Amino acid sequence: MTTPDLNDHHRRKLRQLAETIGVPLESLPIIGRVKGWVFTQVGGVTVLITATSRNPEDNGGFIVPSLHTYDERMIPSNLQAAANARRLYDDQLRALGNARYDYDYGHRGPVVDLEWSCHDPACRCSQEHDVEKERTAQHWSEEKT
């Protein structure tokens, strides 16, 4: 992979994710990059790769913005959550059903675009202004790596 806007950490994390899920590195699409986060998808669910990671077991550096039900520093780690993004998202969706979405973090839709929106009208992001979306993104950056 020779994408010039990826740093060594991004490339290493993409390789780690591909190896964990058992797919060729080339099958992980690079959707884009915003403020250090690289957007890719696993099973049709957005996975972000952070610019750095502080996880001592090297399981950090991934964020699944559609999930609100896991603590990345425990089990599953954020590597495990990224690798199982589709299953975890589907489990979360089944649990929510048509219930009102009252979570402060985590999107209702599986795909989060480069503007931090999942485009699901039931999700908070559909009513958030750019400043609020930036605050949410900052929360993920500080707490989830």
C-alpha positions as CSV (number, residue, x, y, z in Angstrom):
1,M,0.0,0.0,0.0
2,T,1.6,3.3,-1.1
3,T,-1.1,5.8,-0.2
4,P,1.0,8.9,0.5
5,D,-1.4,10.5,3.1
6,L,-1.2,7.5,5.5
7,N,1.4,7.5,8.2
8,D,3.3,4.4,9.4
9,H,0.7,3.8,12.2
10,H,-2.2,3.9,9.7
11,R,-0.4,1.4,7.4
12,R,0.4,-0.9,10.3
13,K,-3.1,-0.8,11.7
14,L,-4.6,-1.5,8.3
15,R,-2.4,-4.6,8.0
16,Q,-3.2,-5.7,11.5
17,L,-7.0,-5.4,10.8
18,A,-6.7,-7.2,7.5
19,E,-4.7,-10.0,9.1
20,T,-7.2,-10.3,12.0
21,I,-10.2,-10.7,9.7
22,G,-8.3,-12.8,7.2
23,V,-8.7,-10.7,4.1
24,P,-6.2,-9.2,1.7
25,L,-5.1,-5.7,2.7
26,E,-6.4,-4.4,-0.7
27,S,-9.9,-5.4,0.3
28,L,-10.1,-2.7,3.0
29,P,-11.2,0.4,1.1
30,I,-9.7,3.8,2.0
31,I,-12.8,6.0,2.0
32,G,-10.9,9.1,3.0
33,R,-9.0,10.9,5.7
34,V,-10.1,13.6,8.1
35,K,-7.9,15.2,10.8
36,G,-5.7,12.2,11.2
37,W,-8.5,9.6,11.1
38,V,-8.5,7.1,8.1
39,F,-12.0,5.9,7.2
40,T,-12.4,2.3,6.0
41,Q,-15.2,-0.2,6.1
42,V,-15.5,-3.8,7.4
43,G,-18.6,-5.6,6.3
44,G,-20.2,-2.3,5.3
45,V,-19.6,-0.7,8.6
46,T,-17.3,2.3,9.0
47,V,-14.1,1.8,10.9
48,L,-11.8,4.6,11.7
49,I,-8.1,4.2,12.2
50,T,-6.6,6.8,14.5
51,A,-3.4,8.8,13.9
52,T,-1.8,7.2,17.0
53,S,-2.7,4.7,19.6
54,R,-2.0,4.5,23.4
55,N,-3.2,0.9,23.9
56,P,-0.3,-1.0,25.6
57,E,-1.4,-4.3,24.1
58,D,-1.4,-2.9,20.5
59,N,-5.1,-3.6,20.2
60,G,-5.9,0.1,20.0
61,G,-6.1,2.6,17.2
62,F,-9.5,1.7,15.9
63,I,-12.9,3.3,16.4
64,V,-16.3,2.0,15.2
65,P,-18.4,5.1,15.3
66,S,-21.7,3.2,14.9
67,L,-21.2,1.3,18.1
68,H,-22.0,2.6,21.5
69,T,-22.0,-0.7,23.4
70,Y,-18.4,-1.7,23.9
71,D,-15.5,-0.4,25.9
72,E,-12.4,-0.6,23.7
73,R,-10.0,-1.0,26.5
74,M,-11.7,-4.2,27.7
75,I,-13.1,-7.2,25.8
76,P,-13.8,-6.7,23.0
77,S,-10.7,-4.5,22.4
78,N,-11.1,-1.9,19.7
79,L,-9.2,-4.2,17.3
80,Q,-11.8,-7.0,18.0
81,A,-14.6,-4.5,17.7
82,A,-13.2,-3.3,14.3
83,A,-12.8,-6.8,13.1
84,N,-16.3,-7.8,14.1
85,A,-17.9,-4.4,13.2
86,R,-20.7,-5.9,11.2
87,R,-21.8,-8.5,13.7
88,L,-21.6,-6.0,16.6
89,Y,-23.5,-3.4,14.7
90,D,-26.2,-6.0,13.7
91,D,-26.5,-7.1,17.4
92,Q,-26.8,-3.5,18.5
93,L,-29.5,-2.8,15.8
94,R,-31.5,-5.9,16.8
95,A,-31.3,-4.8,20.5
96,L,-32.5,-1.3,19.6
97,G,-35.2,-2.3,17.2
98,N,-37.3,0.8,16.5
99,A,-36.6,2.3,20.0
100,R,-35.8,5.9,20.3
101,Y,-32.0,6.4,20.0
102,D,-30.9,8.0,23.3
103,Y,-27.2,7.5,23.2
104,D,-24.8,10.4,23.2
105,Y,-22.2,8.6,21.1
106,G,-22.5,6.0,18.4
107,H,-24.5,6.4,15.2
108,R,-27.7,4.7,14.2
109,G,-26.5,4.0,10.7
110,P,-23.6,1.7,9.9
111,V,-21.8,4.0,7.4
112,V,-20.4,7.3,8.8
113,D,-19.2,9.6,6.1
114,L,-16.3,12.1,6.2
115,E,-18.6,14.8,7.5
116,W,-19.4,12.6,10.6
117,S,-22.9,11.8,9.5
118,C,-24.7,8.4,9.1
119,H,-27.7,10.1,7.3
120,D,-30.2,8.1,9.4
121,P,-32.9,10.6,10.4
122,A,-33.3,8.8,13.8
123,C,-29.7,9.5,14.7
124,R,-28.5,12.5,16.6
125,C,-26.0,13.4,13.9
126,S,-28.9,14.3,11.5
127,Q,-29.7,17.2,13.8
128,E,-26.2,18.2,14.9
129,H,-24.4,21.2,13.6
130,D,-20.8,20.9,12.4
131,V,-19.5,22.2,15.8
132,E,-21.3,19.4,17.7
133,K,-20.1,16.8,15.2
134,E,-16.6,18.0,15.8
135,R,-17.0,17.8,19.5
136,T,-18.2,14.2,19.2
137,A,-15.3,13.4,16.9
138,Q,-12.9,14.9,19.5
139,H,-14.5,12.7,22.2
140,W,-13.7,9.6,20.2
141,S,-10.2,10.8,19.6
142,E,-9.5,11.4,23.3
143,E,-11.3,8.5,24.9
144,K,-11.3,5.6,22.5
145,T,-7.7,5.1,21.3
